[in-house]
C-alpha cells in the first residue's frame, strides 16, 4: 500500500475511534466498556497495565517504522556529496561509465551512488552480450576502473555491487 493510502487509513481509523468515544460519552449514554468487561477489569489488577503495555509496544513499532521511512526518504532526497566533491564525483562517474562501456562484451552501463555519507556504496548495472565471460569481466572491472574511481572520489573503502544482465540475441525461426 502506498504512503498516501496508509495516511488516509490512519486518519479514518482515528476519526472513527474519536466518533465512537464521542457518541458513547455523550450525555449519559452507555459506557464505553460493557458491564462484563468493566467487572473483569475491576477484578483483575493486571488488565489495564497489560493493555497499556500492548498499546505502548504498538505505538513504539509504529514510531520506529515512521522514523525508518523518514530516514529512507531523506536519503533519497538529499545528495550524499556537496560542492567540489560532488563535481569530482560526477566527472569520475562519467569517466567510469565510458571506461566500462569500452570493455569487451559490455553493451550498456548504469551507475548509482547510494547509501549515506558514512556508508556509501556504488551500484553498477552492466548489460553484456550473451557470450561475455562474466568472471573475466568482473576481474577487469575490479582491477583498474573501480580502483581509479575510488581514488578519484576519495573513498578508498567504497563498497561496490556489480549486477550483470545478459542480453540475448533474438533469432527468428520462420
N, C-alpha and C positions, 0 to 999 in steps of 0.2 A: 504494500500500500504506500502511496506517495505521502510526503510530509504534509501537504495541504489536507489530504484526507484524514490523516492522524489528528491534525489540529482541529478540524471540524468535528470529528468524532469526540475528541476530548471536551470541546465546548458544549456539544449536545448532551454528553453524559453529566457534565457539571450543571447545566441548566435543568436537566430532568431531576437530578438529585435535589437541587435547590427548590424546585417546584414541589416535589413530594414533601420536603420538610416544611415548606410554607403552608401547604394545604393541611398537613397533619397538625401543625401548631396553631392554626388559625382559629381563634375564638372558642376554645373548649372542645374542639373536635377530638377524635380518638387519638390516643398517644401513638407515637412513632413505633414503639415496641409493643407487641401484643402482650397479653396477660401472661401467657405461658413463658415467653422469652424473658419478660421482666422478672418473673418469680425465679426462673433458672439463674439469671444474672445475680439476683439478690442472694440466692442460696450458695452460689459458688464464687468465692472471692477471686479466683484466678481468671474469670471470664473477661473482665474489662482489661486487665493487663495483657492478656493474650491477644485480644482484638487490637489493642494499641501496638503491640509488637509486630503483628502481621501487617498492619497498615503502615507502620514505620519502615519495615523492610520493603514493602511495595513502593512506597514513596522514594526510598533510597535508590532502588533499582531504576525507577523512572528518572530520577535526577542524574544518576550515572549515565544512563542512555542519552539523556538530553545533552550533557556535557560532552560525551563522546561524539555525538552528531555535530555539535557546535565546533569542536576542535577539527573534525574532518572537513567541515565546510570552510573553516578559516584557512586550513592548509591548502584547499583548492583555490581560494580566492586571493591570498596574499603571496607574492613572489618569494622564493627562497633567498634570492640574492638581490642586492640593490647596487646602483651606481656603476662604477668602473668594473667591478667584479661581474656584474650582470652582462655588460657589454663583452667582456672577455669570454664569458661562458657561452653567449650566443655565437660568437665567432668560432670558438672551439667546437661547438655542436655542428655548425655548418661545415667546418673542416673535417670532422669525424664522419659526417654523413657522406661527403664526397669521397673520402678515403675508403669507406666501407662499400660504396657503390662501385668502386673500381676493382674490388676483389673478384676473383673468378667465380662465376655461378650466382652472383648476387643480382637480383632484379630490382628490388626496392628496399629502402631502409627507412624506418620511422624511429625517432629517438624521443624519450621523455625523461626529464629530470624530476623526480618525485621525492616525497618524504619531507622531513623537517630540516632545519638548518643543521642541527646536530647529527641527524641520521638520514642524510640524503642518499638517494640511490638513482642509478641510471638504468632505464629500461630500454632495451634495444629490440625492436621487432624487425627481423630480417626475412624478406621473402626471397627464396632461392629457386633455382631450376631444379627439376626432379633428379637430375644426375649429379647434383653438387655433393661433395664429400663434406658432411656437416662436421665431423671431427677435425678435419684439416682446417675448415673454415673457422671453427671456434678457436683453434690454436692460433690462426693468423690474426683474428680479432683481438685476442688477449695479448698476443706478443707485442705488437707495436702500436696500432692505432689507439687502443684503450689506454695504454700506459702514457702515451703522449697527451691524451685528453685529460687524464688525471693530473698530470704535471701542469698543463696549461691553466686549469681552473684552480689549482692549489688544493685539491682534495685527493691526496695520495691514497687514503683508505676508503675511497668511494666504492660502495657495494654496487655491483653491476648484475643485471639479469638479462640474459640473451634468449630470445624466443625465436625459433626458426619456424618458417612456414614454407612448405614445398609447393611450388606452382607446377601443376602437371599440364602437359601439352594436350590439347584436345585433338582426338583423331576421329574421323568420321569413317564409318564402315560402308556407307551407301554412296 
